[in-house]
Amino acid sequence: MIEDLLSEIESKDSFNYEETFNLYKKCSELIIEDEIIAQKLVVNILAEKNKFDTNLNLILTDLIEAVGFYPYLEKENLKLDSTDALIRQVYHHSDNLNKFLHEDQKHLLSLLNSDKNVIVSAPTSFGKSLLIEEFVASKKFKNIVIIQPTLALLDETRRKLKKYDEYYKLILRTSQETSLEKGNIYLFTAERVNEYKEFINIELIIVDEFYKLSSKRDDERADSLNNALHYIIKTFNSKFYLLGPNIDGISKGFEEKYNAIFYKTQSSLVDVKTIDLYTANKEIFDKTTHHNKEGYKDAVLFKEKKLFDLLLENSDEQSIIYCSSPNRVRYLSQKFCDFLISKNIKRTNSDLDIIEWINQNISENWSLISLLKNSIGIHDGALQKHITTTIIDYFNKGKINFLFCTTTIIEGVNTSAKNIIFFDSTKGINTKIDYFDYSNIKGRAGRLMIHYTGTIYNFNPIPPNKQVVIDIPFFEQNPISDEILIHLDENEINDIDSTQYKKIKNIPYEEKGIIKRNGVQVDGQLNIFNAIRDDISSKYPLISWSRTPDYEQLKYSLDLGWKYLMKKGESKSLGIKRLVNKTFNYGLHQSLGRLISNDIDYIIKSIEYYEKYKSVENEEINMKMFNYGEKYSILSEQAILEEAIMTNFQIQKHWFQYKIPKWLSVLNSIQEFVCAEKGLKPGNYSYYSNLIENEFLRENLAILSEFGIPSSAIRKLEKLISRDISQDEVIKIIRNNKLLYDHNTFIEYEKNKLKEI
């Protein structure tokens, strides 16, 4: 019945008085029978509100109020006419935010204001994160930890909460000090929570996308999140709010132990319509998943053309295209751009301020410029933070209409997308998108308070719907990794007789303390202890370096990390030798641009070398260079440029800003211990580790990268701001000194980024 009603609403041009009355009457009946279905109908009526007889707006107003959608009464400027209804409306108003909450939000807020801890599962368009701001605005809690899985999400939250800086200090980096004068909001990833040493009296911890606690969802950062949540709850007895989408349950017994309530709702203020493009094209689309199947290439071209025609058809709306990997993002976005140009569809986006920055700092030939000019954006985990933030801003402001994304879309980046295209069916090469991931992708269609409805276009079959019960390993312990188990006291262990726990218990006390603080592979760290003990006499100079390592010292350190700190299944495609070379050259030249140009030069020389010797026999040749040249000889100059830029962005994001600093921190703590044990002077890797992680930016200015300021602008600030000023004072100076960010040394893009602070 509901599908018939929705179809009628969409297809008819208008409804007369009687037709409007009958539809509203059916909606009223549905509210009693099935409120979730009634909500869906109300949302679709509002999406087509102009089709209905306005003489019956009072009834529509009552229907909206009956399903508890108070924000939509304000949005549509509809007035309630009964005292009872007006009282209920006022009850749903947040004085802190000066906004109306919908009924389920208000109910959830009442749970959060009780003595209970709350774990909530709600659709993407429920507005769960609005309640985070409600807590902050209420000033009920002095010190709050907010854990989010990605820097993009943290940046979005920082922007929302910066208006409360009169009452709270926003702490974004582990180098910042806690404020004693006002409250503190720690906006951290789980890893940063585990590294930070200055928490005081945490009253509330919020974990966004809490399904990442699960050991069964193959997330390499689950250990860190478990340890962070467990540490805060145990140390401060903090109230907690865990939020996520499309979850059916959590570890049995967790609610009872932690005085928590699991609250699941299907209430959604946006209705997402599903359009199946797979079934009619099944035979051809299925061929695209088998590279060796006859007709594969033709099937790929057919599927791509379907996508491009669909995007063109909906070019006046914002669309996100889900792709399985950064390579697919770049391939499909470029192909679509070529498609638009071939159709002579020209756009005039040449005034986007980031284009000048790309010309000056990356390359005037980088394809992103052409994409942006044609209203196309890309978003994945490899791009620099300020670039992804800018692209999302352009998308949300309607300056670009098409956004090609990876799983970054699943992890909560909010956009104004009307349409989602579920184009690829995997995460990476082999991991199939399951129903949980699909639901999260689908939930990105239609933005709360912008669209009433969104649309997902399925180029793949919908994965089978399976119940999602999130295990919490530090509590359930079935399974539990060594990296979580080592942080639990004996009275928290479910099975003290297990072989796994006995192994942990037998680690010497001081070594166990170091391993716990480092928070990475227990076995790997034990192996590093043994390796350094074995090598300390014969290789002491390779171990005891300080400040900046030479090549052999860096190689020794990274070899240990590569051998013992890589997780099972983690990609080793880069190769340790190349990683050492890249890191050493990065430290030497202190420039990512130099790495990119070096790569391009080497590829071109290798191709020339290959062309010279490919038909020559019986001559000694450099096989490494020959093979490298052969691999890249099929690429155009443009493709070589794209490869060099993408590869180095990925290396910077994954290795320089994440893995290598962590490895060096772990190795530093272990070599300090072993050197002290042997009565030798230890090395100190901290200086070099911090430089690598922070793009060689001056220490008191490095925090600006958390605000999405490009390093080019930060380096220019080095001449304008003294090195003696603290990082907190740096923020104040930029906020209060208009002359500073209007300085002619900055290009327009850099000025705009500084103004955002």
N, C-alpha and C positions, 0 to 999 in steps of 0.2 A: 504493500500500500504506500509506504513512504517514498519508494523510488518512483512510483507513478506521480505522486504529488510534486516531487522535486523536478521530474521531467516536465510536468505541466507548467511549473513556475518558470523554468528556463525557456521553454519553447513558445509560450504565448506572449503576444505583444502587450496585452493589457487585460485587466480583470475588472468587470463592472461591479456595481454595488453588491448584487446578489452573489456573484462568484467570489468576491472578496470575503463577504460574510461567511459563506460556506467553508472556505479554506480556513478562516480564523476559528470557526467552530470546531473543525477537525483537529486543529492544533490544540485547542482547549481540551478536547477529549484525550488527546495523546499525552498531555501533561500528567493526567491521572494514571494513564496506562503505562507509559514509558517515558520518563522525563528526558533521558538522553536523546531519544528519537525526536521528542518535542523541541529540544534545544537546537537540534540539527535543522528542523523545519523553520524555526524562528530566524536562525542565521540566514537561511536561504531566502526567506521573505524579505529580510532587511537588505540583502544583496540586490534584490530587484524591487525595492520599495516604491520606486516611481511607477511601477505597473499597477499598483493597487489603489482602490478608491480611498482618497484621503479623508472622506467623511467618516471612515471607520478607524481613524488613527487612535482614538481613545481605546478601542478594543485591542489594537496592536500594542499600545502602551501597556495595557494590563497583561497581555501575553508575555511581553519582555520582562515585566516585573515578576510574573508568576514563575518564570524559569530562572530568575535571580540574576539576569544580565544587566545590572544597574549601570555599568559603564556605557552601555549602548543607549540608554535613555538620555544621558548627557550628550553623547556623540550626535544623536539624531534630534536633539533639542525637543524631546517629547516630555510632556508634563503630566504627572500623576494628579488625579483629581479627588482621591479620598484621603482622609486624615490617616487611616491605618497604613495605607500604602506609602504616604509621605514619611511616616514615622519609621517604617522599614527601610526606606531609602536613606534617610539620615543615619540610621544604624549602620549602614554599609559604607558610610563615608569615612575615609581616612583623613583626619585632621593633620596628621604629620606630612602626608604627601599631597594633600588637597586634591584627592582623586577618589572616585567611587571604586570599591572592590565588588567583584561579583560574589554571589552567594557562597560558592565553594571556597573562594579565597578567604572570605570572612570566617567561615567555619574553620579553615586551616589555621588562620591567625589566632582564633580562640584556643585551638589546641596548642599552638606555639606559646601562647601566653599563660598556659596552665603549667603545672609542675612536671608535665611529661616532656620527654625528648620525642622528636617527631621525624619519621622517615616517610617521605611522600613520593608516590608514583603518580604522575599526572601527565596528560598530553603536552606536547611542546607549546601549544597556544593557550595553555592554562594561565600563564603569568606567575610561575613559581618564583622567578627571580625578583619580581616586584616586592615580594615579602622580605627579601634581603634588605632592600632599600627602606622598607617600612621599619625594620628593626633598627637600622642605623639612624633614621630620622627621629625615631622615638627616644633615642639616647638612653634606652633602658639598660643597655650593656656597655660597660666602659671599655673593655678590651675584647675584640672580636677577631677570630681567625677565619678567613675565607679561603678555602682550597678549591682551585679550579684546575682542570687538566692541561689547559693550553695557555700560552702567553697571549694569544688573541682574545680569549675569553677574559683573562685577567685585565687586559687593557680596556675592554668594553666595560667591565665593572668599575675600573678606576675612573673612567670618564663619568659614569653615573654618580659616583660617590664623592667626586672632588669638591662638590658644592658644600660638603659637610666638614671642610677642613678647619673651620673655626672650632669645632668640637673634637675632631679626631685627627690624629696624624696618620697619614697613609704610609705604611711601610711596605715597600715594593722589593727591596733588596736586603740580603742578609747583612750587609755592611752598615745598614741604618740602625741608629740607637732608638730604643723604646722611649717614648715621652712619659715623663712623670707629671707634667702639668695638665695634660688633657688625655682623652682616650686614645686608643690605638686600634687601627684596623690593619691587620697583617694580610696583605693580598699576595698569597704565595702558591706556588706549585707544592706538591707533597714533598719533593726533594728539598725545597728551601725550608719547609717546616722542620725537617729532620736536621738541617744544617744550622738553624738559628739557635743562638744561645741565650737570648735576652728576653724571652717571654715572661710577662708578669701577670698573674691572676687572670687567666683567660676565662671569661664568663660564658662565651658562646663560640662554638665552632660550627661552621657551615661547610658542608662538602657537596659541591655541585657535580653532577654526573657520577653519583656514588656507585653505580654499577661497576666502575673501574676497580672497586675493592675485590671483585671476584677473582679467584685463582683459575676459574674455568673459562674465562673469556679471552685468554691468550694475550694479556696486556703486560708488557715487560715492566710497567711501572706500578703494578698492583702491590708489590712488596712495600715500596715507598709509601703508598697511600695508607696501607694497613698500619704501618709503623707510626705514621704521622697522626692518624686518628687515635690510635691506641695510646700514644704518648700524651696527647693533650687531655683526653678523657681521664686517664689514670693520674696524671700529675695535678690537674686543676679541678677535677670533678666537674667539668664544664657541661653546660647544657649543649645539646647538639641538634642540628637540623640537617638531615641528609635528603637531597632531592635528585630526582632522575625521572626519565620517561619510561612508560610501557613495561613496568616491572610487576610481576605477579606475587612475589613474596621474598622473604629474606630467611637467613639461617634460623631454624627452629630454636626457640629459647632465648634469642637475642633480646627480644622486646621485654621479656620478664626480667632478665638480668640487669638491663640498663634503664628500667622504668620508661620504656619507649612505646610508641604506638605506630604501627605501619598503616598509613592512610593511602588508599588507592582510589582514584576517581577517574572517570572517563569524560568528565565535564570539559567541553572545549568551546571556546568562543569563535573558532574558525572551523568551517567544514571543508574538508579536503576531498575533492571529487577524484575518482580514479578512472583514467582512460587507458584501456588495454590496446596497445599497438602490437603486442606480441602474438596473440592467438591467430590473427589473420595472416601474419607473416612468419609463423612458426618454422615452416620448412626452410625458409631462407635464413632467418635469424639464427637458427640452431647451427648452421654451417659456419658461422663466424666464431664459434667456440672451438673448432677443430682445424688447426692450421694445415693439416695434411689432407683434409677432406676435399674431394673434387668440388669445384665451384666456390672455394673459400674466398678468393679475391673478389669475385663478382658479388658474393654475398656481403662482404665488408663494404664495398662501394654502395650497394643497395641500401644497407642499413644506415650508412652515413648520410646518404641523400635524403632518406626519410627524416632523419634528425634535422638536417639543414633546412628542408622545406617547412618542417614544423616550427622551427625557430623564426623563420622568415614570416610565416603566417601569424605568429604571435609577437612580432617585433616591437609592437607598441607596449608590451608588458615586460616585466622583469622575469627572466628565466634563469634557473641554475641547472647546469648539466653535471650529473654525477659521473666521474671518471675514476678508474681503478688505481691510477698512479700518477705522479708528476709527469712522467713521460707521456702518458695518455692525455693529460691536460694540455700539454704543449702541442702534441700532434693534432688533436681534434680542434683546438682553438685556432691553430694556424690554418687548418684545412677549411674551417668555416669562414675564416677571414678571406681566404682565396676564393671561396664560393661567392661571398658577397661582392668582391671586386669583379669576378667574372660576370656577375649579373648586373654590373654597373650601378650597384647600390652604394652611393657615396654618403658618408656621414662627415660631420664637421666638428670633430672633437679635438682639434689641434690646439685648443687653448687650455688643456688640462695641465696644471702646474707641474706635475711630476715629470712630464716629457722633457722639460729643460734640464731637470736634475739627472735623468737617465742619460741624456746626451753628454753631460759633463762628467758623470761619474761611472757609467758602465760602458755604453757604446751607443753612438747615434744610429747604429745598424741593428740594435737588439730588436727582435720581433715584437716585444711588448709594446713598443711605440706604435707600430702599425695596428696591433690589436686594439689598443685603447682608442686610436683615432677612428676605428670602425666599431666603437661601442662594445668591445669585447674585453672582459677581464679574466684573470686567472687567479686561483687561490689554492695553495698547497703548503705543506709544512716546510718546503725548502726556501721559499722566498723570505727576504729580510722583513722584519716585523713592520717597519714603517711603510714598506711597499704594500703588504697585505692590508694593513689598516686603511691606507689611502684608497686602495681598490674597492674595499667594502664601503667606504664613505661615498665614493663616486657612484657605486651601484645603488646604495640607499637613497641617494639624491637624484637618481634617474639620469645621471650623466653617462652611464653605460647600462646596457640592457641585458647582456649575456654574460654569465659567470660560469666558467668551467672549473669545477672543484674536485678535490679528492675527499677522503674521509674527514677532512677538516670540517666539512659541512655537518657531519654526524655529531661532532663534539660541541655543538651549541653556539656557533657563531650566528648571531641574529641578523637577518637581512630583510629587505622589503620584497623578497621574491613572491611573485604570484604563482609561478609555475616551477615545478621540479621535474626534470627529465631523468628517470632512472635508466641510464644508457648502458653502463657496464654492470656486470653481475658479480664482480669479485672485488675484494680488497687486496691490492697487490696482484700478483700473478695467479695464485692458486686458492686463496681463502675465499670461499663463497660468502656472499652477503646473506646473513640469516634473517629471520623475520624480525628480530629485535632491531638489527641495523636498518632494515628496510623501513620499519615503522618510524625510526628516527629521521631517516632521509625524507620520508613522506611528510613528517611533521614540520619540515622547513617550508612547505608550500603555504602561502597565505600568512601575512604578518598581523598579529593581534593589534586591533585598533586602526589598522590601515586597510586590510582586506577582510571581508566577511567570508569569502571562500577562496580556496586555492585549488590547484589541479596538479596531480602527479600523472605523468605519462610513462607508462611501463613498456620498455623495450625488452623486458625479460619477464619470465613467469614470477608471480609473487611467491616468495619462499614459504614453505609450510609453517603454519602458526604453531609454535611450541611454547609451553609455559616457561617464563623466565623467572627463576628463583635465584636470587643473588646470595652466594655463600660469602660469609665474612670470615676469612681464614684465621685471624687472630683470636676469634671466638670459637668457631666451629672446629678448626684444626683438622679438617678432613677433605682435601689435603692441606698441608701447611708447609711452606718452604723453610729451609734453614734460616733464611734471612729475616723471616718474621719470628720464628720460634726462638731465636737467640735473644729477642727483646722481651720475652715473657718471663715473669718470676715463676718459681717452681709451683706456687699455689695456684697459678693460672693454667698450668699444663694439664691437659685431659688424660694423657697417658705417660706417666713419668718412667714407665718401664720400657718405652719404645727404644729401639736401636738408634733412631734419629735423635731423640732427646739425650740419650746417654753420650752420644758423640759430642753434642754441644756442651754438655755438662763437664766433659773431660778436658775442654780447652782451658789452658791456664788463665787465671783471673785477669791479669793485666792485658794479655793478648786478646781475651774475649772483650774487654772494654774497648780496645782499639777497633776491633772488628765490628762491634755494635755501632760505634760512633760513625764508622765509615758507611755502614748500611748497604754494602754490596756483597757479592758472592762470598759466603763463608768459606767454602772449600778453596776458592780461588785465592782468598787472602791468606789462608793457612799455607798454601803452596808458595805464595810470595814471601812469607816469613822464612820458609825453608830455603828458597832460592837465594835470598839476600844473605842469609846465614852462610850458605855454601860459598857464595861469591865474595863475601866481605873482605877476605884477605887478598885474594888475587885480583879483584876488580874494584877495590875501594875508590879509586878516582872516578869510576863510572857511576858510583852510587852517591858520593858525598858532594855533588855539585850544588852550588847556590846561585841565585839570581838567574843567569842565562846559561843553558847547557851548550856544549859543543855538539857536533853531529853524533859522535859515538855515545856520549852521555844520554842524549835524547833517544837514540836508537835503543840503548839498553833499557831505559824506562818504558818506552812504548812497546817494546818486545814483551815485557812482563805483563803489561796491561792486555795486549792482544792475546797472549797465551792463556792468561788466567782470569780475566775480568769480562770477557765476552760471554753473553748469555747463550744458552743452547738455542740453535736455530737462527741466531743473529747473522745477518749478511756479512760475509767477509770479501765481497767482490772488489772492494777497493785495493786490498792487499796491503800487508804491513810495510813493505818497502816503499810503496807509493805514499802511504800515510806518513811515514817518517820524513820523506823528502818534502812533502807538502807542508808539514808542520814546521820543519826547520826553515824552509824558505819563507814561510809566513812570518816566523819570528825574525828572520834576517831583514826582510824588506818591509814588514809591517804594513802590508797593503794587499787587499784581496784583488784589486785591479791588476796588480803586478802578477799575481798567480794566474789570472785569466789570460793575460797577454802572453805569459810564458808558455802556457798550455797551447795556445793557438800557434805560437812560433814552433813549438816542438812537433805538433801534429803536421804542420806544413812541411817542415824539414824531413819528417819521417816519410811523408808521402813522396816527396822528391827523391828520397833515398830509395824507397821501394820502386819507383818508376825507373830509376837509374839501373838497379840491379836485378829487376824481376826476370829479365831474359838472359842474364849472365850466369854461366856455369863455372864450377871449379874455381871460385874465388872466395877468399875469406870475407865474410860480411858480418855485420852486427845484426844478429838474428832478432834481438829485442826491437831494435829500431825498424827493421825490415817488416816484422809482423805487425807492429803498431801502424806503420805506413799502409800496409795491406788492408788492415781493419778500417782505416779512415779514408782510403782512396776513393771509395764510392760516394763520399759525402761532398756536397757543394761547400763553397766558402761560408755561405750563410749557415748551413747545418753545423759546420765546425765551430763557428762563433756561438751558436745556441748551445751546443754540447759543452763547450768550455764554461760558459756562464752558468748553466744549470748545475753542472758537476761541482763547480766551486762554491756556488750558493749552498748546495746540499752539504758539502764538506764543512763549510763554515758553521752552518746551523747545527748539524748533528755531531761533528767531531770537535771543532774549535770552541764552540760555545756550550757544549754539554759533556761529551764523553771524555775528551782529553783532560780538561780541568779536573774532572772527577777522578780519573785515573791517577793524575799527578798528586792530588790531595791524598788518596789512599796510599800510594807508594811513599809519599813524604812521611806520613805517620808511621809507617812500618820501618822505613830506613832509620828514622829518628830513634825508634825503640831498639832496633838491632845494634845501631852504633853505640847507644848508651850502654847496652848490654856488654859490648866488647870494649868499652872505655875509649871509643873513638869519637872524633868531632863529627857530628851529623851534617848533612847537607840541608838546604832549605829551598823547596821547589815553589813556594807560595808566590813569590814575585813574578816568576815566569808564567805560572798557571793563571794568575789574575790578568796579566797582559793578554794572553791568548784568549781568555774568556771575554774580555771587554774590548776587543779590537784595538788594543794598545792606546786606549783613551786615558787621559789623565784621571787619576783616582777620584777626585772630587767632582768630576763631570760625567763619569761613567753612568751615573744614575739616570741621566737624561735619555739614554737609550730605552729605558723602561717606559718613558713617556712618548715613545715613537718618534724621537728626534734622530734623523740620519747622522751617521758618524761624520759626514762632511761638515755639517753645521756645528757639531760639537767641537771639532778640531779648530774651527774658526773662533769659537768662544774662548779657546785657550789663550788667545791674545787679548781678550776683553775682560776676562774674569781671573782674579788672582788664584794661585794654587793654594793659598793659605786659608781660603774660605771653605767652610764645611759644606757637604753636599746638600744639607737641608737649607742652608743659607743661599746656595746657588739657585734653588727653585724659587725662593722668595725674590731674589734679585731679578730673575727673568720675568716673574709675574708683575713686579712693580716698576720695572724700568722699560717703558715703551721704546725709548731711544735705542736700547740694546738690540731688540729684535727688528727695529727698522733700519739698522745699520746697513750701509750700502755694500758691505762685504758679503751679505747673504743674498742668494737668489730668492725669487718669489716663493718657491716651494718650501725652502728652509724657513723663511719668515712666517709663513702660514703654520708650519709645524710648531715653531716656537710660540706663536700666539695661542695655540691650543692649550699650552700649559696654564 
